[in-house]
């Protein structure tokens, strides 16, 4: 009899080990899946908690702010007790406070700075203003006023203007302010708050330059007026010294003013006359004084 040998069956232990390994991997995968799901749930829960905490936080802050605003707008502690006015030289403090529209005992937060500034600038003397709150109950108004640099003849009186040509006030007398002659702006336009015409603004520039040079040479205080009607022949008036000075055009001002000063100081006040510095100094012209006879 022939005996046929067959391959032996697989090792039973190997099969068991393989099965156990598969079960373990499956279990581990399940654990990992559950762990991942748990982490995602934890993240969602954490985000939700953070969101809730953030809502609570900002709701609390908003409530505090609202309560604070209500308190500041209603508490007598923040009612205006004092209105300080600084830097005013021309307008009185009472006039500025009245123009501002601010009232004592009104809440210090119940006004807009822009509105107060608008009210104050309705007066042409007010060029700018700084408004500040000094808690709990003081408001400070620091104003910058336009100066009365010149005045011009208007009807039976005068109109003050500053060096930018703004018309500040209509008055009966000059109040010692230098008079400008030769202004051509129509009378109907000579109103406080308005500005001189462009051609008069050009003339004003030379008048400002004349005063500047006169100040540098310490004679501006003696000047009582300037005639700027003719750009080829400006005239300076020294009414208190009874003298006029013919400048010619606006060239070589420093030299001309020096000669004028010398002649004004040389001749006595009671000697009325005219000073001439309107020639060409580069062509041997000499300044001179002609006494009135």
RADA-V746956 format. One record per pair of residues at least 4 apart in sequence whose ideal C-beta (glycine too) atoms are under 6 Angstrom apart, sorted by the first residue. I is the first residue (numbers start at 1). GAP is how many residues later the second one is. D is the distance in whole Angstrom. If there is no record, write none. Layout:
# RADA-V746956
i;gap;d
I;GAP;D
I;GAP;D
This chain:
# RADA-V746956
i;gap;d
55;4;6
70;4;6
71;4;5
72;6;5
72;37;6
73;34;6
77;59;5
78;29;6
78;30;5
78;58;5
79;26;5
80;24;5
80;26;6
80;28;5
80;57;6
80;59;6
81;56;4
82;56;5
83;14;5
83;19;6
83;56;5
84;56;5
85;8;4
85;11;5
85;56;5
86;56;5
87;55;6
87;56;5
88;8;6
88;55;5
89;56;6
90;35;5
90;55;5
91;4;5
91;5;5
91;34;5
99;20;6
99;21;5
99;24;6
100;16;5
100;19;6
100;20;6
101;18;5
106;4;6
108;25;6
113;18;5
116;15;5
117;12;6
120;6;5
120;9;5
121;5;5
124;42;6
124;44;5
124;68;5
124;69;5
125;20;5
125;21;6
125;43;6
126;17;6
127;17;5
127;19;5
128;16;5
129;12;6
129;14;5
130;12;4
131;10;6
132;8;5
133;6;6
134;4;4
134;6;6
146;16;4
146;20;6
146;22;6
147;15;5
148;12;4
148;29;5
149;13;5
149;14;4
150;11;5
150;28;5
150;30;5
151;7;4
151;9;5
151;23;5
151;26;5
151;28;6
152;7;5
152;28;5
152;31;5
154;4;6
154;5;4
154;36;5
157;14;6
157;15;5
158;13;5
158;16;6
159;8;5
159;11;5
159;31;5
160;8;4
160;9;5
161;4;6
161;6;6
162;4;5
163;45;5
165;30;5
165;31;4
165;36;5
165;39;5
166;29;5
167;25;6
167;27;5
169;23;6
174;5;6
178;45;6
178;47;6
179;46;4
180;27;6
180;46;6
181;46;4
182;45;6
182;46;4
182;47;3
183;17;5
184;16;6
185;4;5
185;11;5
185;12;5
185;15;5
189;5;6
196;4;4
196;5;5
203;25;4
206;44;5
207;19;5
207;21;5
211;9;5
213;40;5
213;41;6
213;44;5
214;5;5
214;6;4
214;9;6
214;43;6
215;5;4
217;40;5
217;44;5
219;42;4
222;16;5
223;13;6
224;13;5
224;15;4
225;12;4
226;10;6
227;8;4
228;6;6
232;17;5
234;13;4
235;9;6
235;11;6
236;9;4
237;7;6
238;5;4
241;23;6
241;28;5
242;30;4
243;30;6
243;32;6
244;30;5
245;15;5
245;30;4
246;30;5
246;32;5
247;9;6
247;31;6
248;30;3
252;4;6
253;4;6
255;26;6
256;21;4
259;18;5
259;28;4
260;15;6
260;17;6
263;12;5
263;26;5
267;4;5
267;22;6
271;20;6
272;20;4
273;16;6
273;17;5
273;18;4
273;19;5
274;16;5
275;14;5
276;12;6
277;10;5
279;6;3
280;5;5
281;4;5
